[in-house]
Amino acid sequence: MTTPPPPVSLEDGLHAEYIRKQLVQAVFAADYSAAAITAPFNSTDGALVAIPAAYQPIGYTTDDGLTFPSDLSMTDTTSSQSSEPTRSDVESDILSASFAPQETNAATVALYEGLPLSGTGALPAMGTAWQWDRAATPKNPYRRLLFIGLDYSDDGGEIYVVKFFPRARLTSKDDEQWARSTETQRPVTFNAFRDSALKTACRNWVDGPGWRSLATP
């Protein structure tokens, strides 16, 4: 006599511990001449390694956090014998990053104004006199952008989600507003472009001690 299979449960495969939030987010920016990020984690335990000095922190951003819009455009092939497309192909898939810095620091001003982050033309240290002019022919240099999100597992271990744009360029910026009712923000949007050395426009990682604790024994 054949034993019937166990009943199917709609709760099979449900894992509340897999639901992630990025409780803390950080953005770091570097000039395109800086070395690319290739290994943000310790291979032994998944701990986050030190951020290279060339990558400057953006600091506080608005509580909207970081947004990564993806603009997917498809091209359909239609045929007289079918009411649906008989073929559909990706025409373009553009990945962006949008965030609104709240701090007035050298990194946020440089990204907004198109200034270098280091070297000749960079803003000096905080607390020293700053001066820059609006260029007649604006420069819009490529940057390297590192985005880090932090969550925690049920046992309190860190779980990091990391995105790296090795070749990013400013594609839009919102108004800089001066008002009593709100802090000065410099909202920006960067598009990710393919880097010829890394052969990608965006590299992603998920790791951390808390992530590794989710492994099946």
Secondary structure, 3 states (H helix, E strand, C coil): CCCCCCCCCCCCCCCHHHCCCCCEEEEEEEECCCCCCCCCECCCCCCECCCCCCCEECCCECCCCCECCEEEEEEEECCCCCCCCCEEEEEEEEEEEEECECCCCHHHHHHHHCCCCCCCCCCCCCCCCCCCCCCCCCCCCCEEEEEEEEEECCCCCEEEEEEEEEEEEEEEECCCCCCCCCCCCCCEEEEECCECCCCECCEEEEECHHHHCCCCC
